[in-house]
Amino acid sequence: MSLSVLSLFAGIGGLDLGLQRAGMRIAAQVERDPWCRTVLETHFPEADRHDDVRTTPTWWQSRPRPAIDVVAGGFPCQPFSTAGTHQGTRDQRWGWPWMADVLRLVRPRYVLVENVPALLADTDAFGTILADLAQLGFDAQWSLLSACSLGAPHTRQRLFLLAHPASLGRGPRWSARTQPTPMEPHRRRTPPRRTWATESRPRGVAYGVPAGMDRRQALGNAVLPQAGEHLAQLIHHHEHQQVSTA
């Protein structure tokens, strides 16, 4: 049985695509930007969708919902990014409290958080995340993954935190035998791989990005799918270990 995912701050679904590639089921997505939601609707037609993480608990309780195994999301990075305002938890875009509210309601088995490496340097913010997870009964581990280590033609680094119930003992091992899935070789003169392609291009969607949208901004904010796939493999490996030792 595949693990079900509730994706917060979903963007155009880069992280979701990776989780789905590894066999997880995207049950629901929350994304504020209407253009991004158009992309999500096109490529994840079976998922439920909502437009505001802050009101997700009310939306989630509005009707019967499936059990959620994984809550994943990358809250806004501007409060910590080197290109941002560096206001940290004082920034109105500090989105972890909204994500934590969802965790308290949904009670997943795993939590996957993505953000910029600079979040680690903000001891107030990162300490709050760890404290909230501990209060919810989670243990956590984290690591920096660079895009080039996953086969991408650039070095973009991202922080990934993976939390699991402390009652399960040792969590997923970053050094597990599962390895990142490499991207296809990058060739300058070759057209981009049409991962998000749709022949009918409904509602003006071309290559998964709505017409009129700043394509660079949409793709630049997206999580590399290979990162999501790798982390999902670590979770699957941990699930297998739990079954084997039960």
Buried (B, 14 or more C-beta within 10 A) or exposed (E): EBBBBBBBBBBBBBBBBBBBBBEBBBBBBBBBBEBBBBBBBBBBEEBBBBBEBEEBBEBBEEEEBEEBBBBBBBBBBBBBBEEBEBBBBEBEEBBBBBBBBBBEBBEBBBBBBBBBBBBBEBEEBBEBBBEBBEEBEBBBBBEEBBBEBBBBEEEEEBBBBBBBBBEBEEBBEBEBEBEBBEBEEEEEEEEEEEBBEBEEBEEEBEBBBBEEBEBEEBBEBBBBBBBBBBBBBBBBBBBEBEEEEE
